[in-house]
Amino acid sequence: MVEPVIAAREVDFWYGQFQALRGVSLDIMDDEVTAMIGPSGCGKSTFLKLLNRMNDFVPGARLAGEILLRGQSIYGPEADPVDIRRRVGMVFQRPNPFPKSIYDNICYGPRLVGIRKAAELDVVAEKALRAAALWDEVKDLLGKSAMELSGGQQQRVCIARALALEPDILLMDEPTSALDPIATAKVEDWIREAGMTIVIVTHNMQQAARISDRTAFFYMGELAEYGPTMELFTSPKETRTENYITGRFG
Amino acid sequence: MTADAAKPEASRRDVEPPAAERTTQAVAEPASVAPAGQPPVERPFVALRPRLSPAEKGSRLFFLVCAVAAMGQMLLIMVFLFGEAAGLFLGQDGQPGVSLRDFFLSEDWYPTYDPPAFGALALLAGSLSVTVCSTLLAGPLGLGLAVYLACVAGPRTREWVKPAVELLAAVPSVVLGLVGMAAVAPFLQNVLNLPTGLNVLNASLILTIMATPTVASLGEDALTAVPKDIQDASYALGATRWETIWKVTVPAALGGLSTAVILGLGRSLGETLVVLMVAGGAAHIPLSVFDSVRPLTSTLAAEMGETAIGGRHYQALFALGALLFVMTLAFNLLAWRLSRRWRSGR
């Protein structure tokens, strides 16, 4: 069997007294788009944020179980959160570019890892913007503030900003929920064609069906069902999944 | 109402056959786009506006009165201040006016001599010296405190430090002046072996105590107003807490932070009692921080009681007041401009 990019083993997670995840085990495979769906509060976003240790900032957060990134424990004693966040990129629900130029947004990560030379940064920035399919739109506006772009372009700047560190995997937390349909379509097109490992949390089941190879359905903190997207949507094994995808709740 | 509502219908029938009405309405482009061969149709319209109850109209009037009163006060103060000040420069009762050149460029302030001299340069230098020195101290101190409160301190620590800083702002300036006279002055005099401890340094230290809470409090507001999501973005790119503070939070708050410093500076510039008590009162241009100075504010406070109303000394003090007013206004405008310019970045 191929080694997964991320392997979660019996993950329990608490916010203070509240248990948000119960015994979640799943493998995320290379070069696949994995969608996480489920009703609000089901734990899908919580699980996503565990993959790059963004829950470290939540007071009273506790974790049991194990999450491996290419075989190395993300929460082990020798794990370095800074290194993990560089290998596991993230795009957030609302576009959150820095109030800086497009160029400085893209170069933020590379500069943190010590790339200082303008020539090198130029190469990195162009590569990242091309990878985010944004280069042709913004190549003449690199000095412009990212805040002046449209919401959809801002979100793609955020994608490019994450890609500039060449992460192994990209996490996307409802990346289109603040975007209009046209901008959403562009982001979805990008996800389909990116050819990289992506984990995307979405409220929108049609979106999961459109863009993902595998889908994980979370319900009440448990991973209710996980499988190839086609199977999960056409012949779900669980009644809970069926009820959710047919719109009976959620 | 009924008549208004009926109008569009009526006018439409004049130019179009009733049968076509529905379709044209459904695809209605702006009225000027008329079918070929027909003149553009002016469609009647109704302007929409909220309906106000008498209570709403009444409260609107009340707030209007408040606004007009505030502006009126401002206007009256300006008219009074500049009107009296103008007398000094225009001259009266056969006496020649003081030239602007003498007022701004002469450091001779001898208002009670005969003939008197009304040079404001030394007083201006006095004000600027204590203001600049205290801002150089209170700026970094206040901003550091702001970063500590907004980004570093845990909730527990903040609960103690923040009220303490606010309490510092609430200390009456006369009390701080007493501290300056009774504690700081002898200390400076003995330790540094100076002729007097009442000098620029002393005044700057006391003004720093007064301005620091202003800078810290406004600076903290500016830093906490930075959206959390861009800080998350920074962490998600592998930045540490310090990298996030220095490269994201502080730059994003720069407008508010510079406003905080400028308003702290304004606080120092306008402060009267402290400088009256501890700056020493000598009207000459300071050559070092150990010289005594006589800022504009303390000159006004000390001399106003000794002047004859309408006299030249009286007018000269108004001219100093006007100068102070213009400087304060300029700094406030600058603060306002900075906060606006940087805010538009986000």
Interface residues (C-beta under 8 A of the other chain):
Chain A: N52 M54 F57 V82 D83 R85 R86 G89 M90 F92 R94 N96 P97 F98 P99 K100 Y108 G109 L112 V113 S145 M147 C158 R161 A162 L165
Chain B: P227 D229 I230 D232 A233 S234 Y235 A236 L237 G238 A239 T240 E243 K247 V248 P251 A252 G345 R346
